[in-house]
Amino acid sequence: MNLLPLPAFSDNYIWMLHDGRQALVIDPGEAAPVFAALERHALQLQSILITHHHSDHVGGVAALRAATGAQVWGPARETLPEPVTRVQGGDQVDVLGGPWQVIDVPGHTAGHIAFYSATALPEPVVFCGDTLFSGGCGRLFEGTPAQMQQSLDALSALPDTTQVCCAHEYTLSNLRFALAVEPNNAALLHHMEHCQGLRAQGQPTLPSSMVLERSINPFLRTRETTVATAAHRHDARIHPQQAHEVLAALRAWKNDFR
């Protein structure tokens, strides 16, 4: 099985898995990059998985489905381009490379889901949409800090070697913020240098890994004293022992960070 990030728009990735004959794509915000990849690799699109309803994740679904007959799976509680087979946390999707376990990860949107497989690739893989980014997390458009904290805890509990396939190339800006939170984090400093080298060569910084994210991502480190202290320093109203309050302070700080 092959894993490909297909660049879309200015900073999206549409993830594609294929076995040399059939393909699965996740969050196709536009159709053109998928059609190009299908032609380039002589593939048939079998299935489409959707993590949430935002247009930059679903905009290409209708055209791809019409052209290929691909089946579509998506979150049970969000408005999506029909027809869609609806799934939620605890469900299993048996498509290419599966089974895929569905995880509820609300916060960025109210019904956001992720898809996880322990067997599709040599290492486990999770397609987490806009809930978890490398070095960051999604904005809280429809959910609460407590929901996002619970969602990130669920993702963080996945095995160390899990490949983290986020839907945006936000890594360098996220790492700049993470360094404002933890300027002495050696793993973070090393990873920033690594990612700067990748981007200088036009290469993606993704996928990340869960063990790496736990060491560098402040939104997965809300219970660490260094992170909680920095968040409390930024917003003295929060209780630094409450992880979701730390997350709320970090997210508000990140929203205005330049």
C-alpha positions in Angstrom: 0.0 0.0 0.0 1.3 3.5 -0.9 0.6 6.7 0.9 0.6 10.0 -1.0 -0.1 13.6 0.1 -1.7 15.4 -2.8 -1.2 19.2 -2.5 -4.4 21.2 -3.0 -5.3 24.9 -2.8 -2.5 26.8 -1.1 -1.7 24.5 1.9 -4.1 21.5 2.0 -3.2 17.9 1.6 -5.6 15.4 0.1 -4.3 12.0 1.3 -4.4 9.1 -1.1 -3.8 5.4 -0.4 -3.4 3.0 -3.3 -2.3 -0.6 -3.9 -1.3 0.0 -7.6 -4.8 -0.7 -8.8 -7.3 0.9 -6.6 -7.2 4.1 -4.5 -8.8 5.7 -1.4 -8.7 9.4 -0.8 -9.4 11.4 2.3 -10.9 14.9 2.4 -10.8 15.8 -1.4 -11.4 19.5 -1.2 -10.9 19.7 -4.9 -11.1 17.1 -7.6 -8.3 18.1 -10.0 -5.3 16.8 -7.9 -7.1 13.5 -7.4 -7.9 13.1 -11.1 -4.3 13.9 -11.9 -3.0 11.3 -9.4 -5.4 8.6 -10.6 -4.2 9.2 -14.2 -0.6 9.3 -13.3 -0.6 6.0 -11.4 -3.3 4.3 -13.6 -5.7 3.9 -10.6 -9.4 3.4 -10.0 -10.9 5.4 -7.2 -12.7 3.0 -4.9 -13.6 5.1 -1.8 -13.7 8.5 -0.3 -13.5 9.2 3.5 -14.5 12.6 4.9 -13.5 13.9 8.3 -15.7 17.1 8.5 -17.9 19.3 6.4 -15.7 22.3 5.5 -15.6 23.1 1.8 -11.8 22.7 1.5 -12.4 19.1 2.5 -15.5 18.2 0.6 -15.5 20.4 -2.5 -14.3 17.7 -4.9 -16.5 14.9 -3.6 -19.4 15.3 -6.1 -17.2 15.4 -9.2 -15.1 12.5 -8.1 -18.1 10.4 -7.2 -19.8 11.2 -10.5 -16.8 10.3 -12.6 -15.7 7.2 -10.7 -18.7 5.8 -8.8 -16.6 5.9 -5.6 -18.4 5.3 -2.3 -18.3 8.0 0.3 -18.2 7.7 4.1 -18.4 10.7 6.4 -19.4 12.0 9.9 -22.9 11.2 11.0 -23.8 14.6 12.3 -22.6 17.0 9.7 -24.0 18.4 6.4 -22.2 16.7 3.5 -22.7 16.3 -0.3 -25.0 13.3 -0.5 -25.2 10.4 -0.8 -22.8 9.6 2.1 -22.7 6.5 4.3 -22.8 8.0 7.8 -20.4 6.8 10.5 -19.4 7.8 14.1 -17.0 6.9 16.8 -16.8 3.1 17.4 -17.9 2.3 13.8 -15.7 0.4 11.4 -15.3 1.1 7.7 -14.1 -1.8 5.6 -12.5 -0.3 2.5 -9.1 -0.4 0.9 -6.4 -1.0 3.5 -9.0 -1.4 6.3 -10.6 -2.0 8.6 -10.7 1.7 9.5 -11.7 2.6 13.0 -13.8 5.8 13.3 -12.9 8.1 16.3 -15.1 11.0 17.3 -12.9 14.1 17.6 -15.2 17.1 17.9 -13.8 20.6 18.6 -12.9 22.1 15.2 -16.4 21.2 14.0 -19.2 19.6 16.1 -19.2 16.3 14.3 -15.5 15.9 13.2 -14.2 12.3 13.0 -10.9 10.6 12.3 -10.0 7.4 10.6 -7.4 5.0 12.1 -6.0 1.8 10.8 -3.4 -0.5 12.5 -3.0 -2.6 9.3 -3.2 -0.5 6.2 0.5 0.4 6.2 3.6 -1.1 7.9 3.0 1.4 10.7 -0.5 2.5 12.1 -2.0 5.6 10.4 -4.6 8.2 11.4 -6.3 10.7 9.1 -7.2 13.4 11.6 -8.4 16.2 9.3 -8.2 19.6 11.1 -8.3 18.3 14.7 -4.6 17.7 15.1 -1.8 19.4 13.1 1.9 18.8 13.5 2.8 21.1 16.3 -0.8 22.4 16.6 -4.5 21.9 16.6 -7.5 23.3 14.7 -9.4 26.4 15.6 -12.5 25.9 17.7 -15.1 26.9 15.2 -18.0 24.8 16.6 -16.7 23.0 19.7 -15.5 23.7 23.2 -12.0 23.6 24.7 -13.1 20.6 26.8 -14.3 18.8 23.7 -11.0 19.5 21.9 -9.0 18.4 24.9 -10.9 15.1 24.9 -10.4 14.7 21.2 -6.7 15.3 21.4 -6.4 12.9 24.3 -8.1 10.2 22.2 -5.6 10.8 19.4 -2.6 11.0 21.7 -3.6 7.6 23.1 -2.8 5.9 19.7 0.4 3.9 19.4 3.7 5.8 19.3 4.5 4.8 15.7 1.1 6.0 14.4 1.6 8.1 11.3 -0.3 11.4 11.8 -1.8 12.6 8.5 -3.1 16.1 8.9 -4.9 18.0 6.2 -2.8 21.2 6.1 0.9 22.2 5.8 0.8 24.5 8.8 3.8 22.9 10.5 6.4 25.8 10.4 3.9 28.4 11.7 2.8 25.9 14.4 6.3 25.2 15.5 7.1 28.9 15.7 4.2 29.2 18.2 5.3 26.1 20.0 8.7 27.6 20.5 7.1 30.7 22.1 5.4 28.3 24.5 8.4 26.1 25.2 11.6 27.9 24.0 13.9 25.3 25.7 12.3 22.2 24.3 15.2 20.4 22.6 13.0 18.0 20.6 11.1 21.0 19.3 14.2 23.0 18.3 15.5 19.9 16.4 12.2 19.3 14.6 12.0 22.9 13.6 15.4 22.7 11.9 14.4 19.4 10.2 11.1 20.9 8.9 12.7 24.0 7.6 15.1 21.8 5.6 12.2 19.9 4.2 10.2 23.0 3.2 13.3 24.5 1.6 13.4 21.5 -0.7 9.7 21.7 -1.4 9.0 18.6 0.6 6.0 18.1 2.9 6.6 17.9 6.7 3.9 15.2 7.0 3.1 12.6 8.0 4.3 13.2 11.5 4.3 10.5 14.2 2.3 10.4 17.5 5.4 9.9 19.6 6.9 13.0 18.0 3.8 15.1 18.5 3.6 14.2 22.2 7.1 15.7 22.5 6.7 18.9 20.5 3.0 19.8 20.3 1.9 22.1 23.1 -1.8 21.1 22.5 -0.8 17.5 23.4 1.3 18.8 26.3 -1.3 20.8 28.2 -0.6 18.7 31.4 3.2 19.5 31.2 4.3 22.1 33.7 6.3 24.1 31.2 3.2 24.4 28.9 0.7 25.1 31.7 3.0 27.7 33.2 3.4 29.5 29.9 -0.4 29.4 29.3 -1.0 30.8 32.8 1.6 33.5 32.2 -0.3 34.5 29.0 -3.7 34.4 30.7 -3.7 34.5 34.5 -7.4 33.8 34.7 -7.0 30.1 33.9 -6.4 27.2 36.3 -3.1 25.7 35.1 -4.0 22.3 36.6 -7.1 22.1 34.3 -5.9 20.8 30.9 -8.8 22.1 28.9 -8.3 25.6 30.4 -4.7 25.5 29.4 -5.8 24.4 25.9 -8.2 27.3 25.7 -5.5 29.8 26.6 -3.1 28.3 24.1 -5.7 28.4 21.3 -6.6 32.0 22.0 -2.9 32.9 22.1 -2.2 31.0 18.9 -5.2 32.8 17.2 -3.4 36.1 17.6 0.2 34.9 17.2 2.3 36.4 14.5 
